[in-house]
Amino acid sequence: MDIIRIIIAILVPPLGVFLQVGFAGAFWLNLLLTLCGYIPGIVHAVYIIAKR
């Protein structure tokens, strides 16, 4: 299941984080990072998914 989440995180980073943690603080941080730049959002999303 983590492989699918990582693939989703590469395509749509906030969705990948949402599937992992829900509407927690990490989701909102990832949304902000994705709006500021796509690559920081991907890095953060993959980190959140790999960490848990």
HELIX and SHEET records of a PDB file:
HELIX    1   1 ASP A    2  LEU A   11  1                                  10    
HELIX    2   2 PRO A   13  VAL A   21  1                                   9    
HELIX    3   3 GLY A   25  CYS A   36  1                                  12    
HELIX    4   4 TYR A   38  LYS A   51  1                                  14    
END                                                                             
